[in-house]
Amino acid sequence: MRNFLASHPDLKSVYLLVAQGGVYERPTLVQTVLGSCVSVVFFSRRQSLGGIFHALLPRSADYEKGLPNPATRFRYVDAAVDAVVAALVRRKTDLSALECKVFGGAGAMFQGETAVGQKNVLAAYEALSRHQLRVTASHVGGDRGRKLVFLTHTGEVFVKSLRPAGASCRIDIGDDARAAAGK
Amino acid sequence: MQGGRAVRARDGETLEDVMSRILIVDDSRYQRQLVHTALAVLGGQIQEAADGAQAVRLFQEALCAGVPFDLVVMDILMPTMDGHRALSWMRRMEEQAGTPLRTKVIMLSSLDDPHNMLKAQFEEGAAAYLTKPFDPADMRDALRALELVDNPLDGGLCATF
């Protein structure tokens, strides 16, 4: 990736943490690492415009009362889909031609949290379906985390399955997740 | 073989022994041809089946012969036996045979509802799900993610961060 960035000096690089996301008008290389969390990648080929989020929990209503909180919108899969779709609508994106891809939702990495990944993925599918958006590709589930790189101006997505927990590259998403959830 | 993994036979192996073995399952000959073209980058041996039952038979024969498929790309809506049932049978056969690695499966269907996508990936262990009509670039991305072709993210992964 370093070589890639070196050969594309105009490309902005962003590392997406848990509960972050957005729409990128400038060509951007967005990287993130997923365990049970979910990322949805949105791409408008006509506008060469991409959006992405990294959400931790399935539904905002299960954790927060009242109106959606802009400060935590990317923490929850359903609110994050709403937020990115709203941002694309503001940019006059034709939603009927939008390409959406779903990643993450690994299960067995963290003991006692085997169902969280699946719930996150289901929340993503349902939220996209509510907006009548079609999922063109998904790479979800399993027991390994994923590294994801998204080029917002071409729509290309590179995914790499990480080594199982315990290997030297282990990422303790569990702690990050608990911290981001305020637990 | 451009973009595919370099294949090299070791002592006692023929090149045929180490090439990818791929099964394409779809009741539409046109769709099978599209998938065939999209998988050309793998350069392996490709077999085709026109329904789930035929796919299960070929899968079992390969398993019994000790040369299981490396990749199955399968439709869901097919006559005789659908893709969900076929994949469930394949997983059962692998379990009974005690194979250490499960065959990588990409579901490729016009069905894009949460139920079918979730079932294939969480209950039946499909590694990826693509919806028709599919973009060959998405198939390439999936092959990269399944480590069947070279991935630019290979090597230096930990060092990147």
Interface residues (C-beta under 8 A of the other chain):
Chain A: M1 R2 F4 Y15 Q31 V33 K101 G107 Q118 V121 L122 Y125 E126 S129 R134 V135 T136 A137 S138 H139 V140 G141 G142 R146 K147 V149 E156 V157 F158 V159 K160 S161 L162 S168 C169
Chain B: D112 D113 P114 M117 L118 Q121 F122 G125 A127 A128 Y129 L130 T131 F134 D135 A137 D138 D141 A142 R144 A145 E147 N151 P152 L153 D154 G156 L157 C158 T160 F161
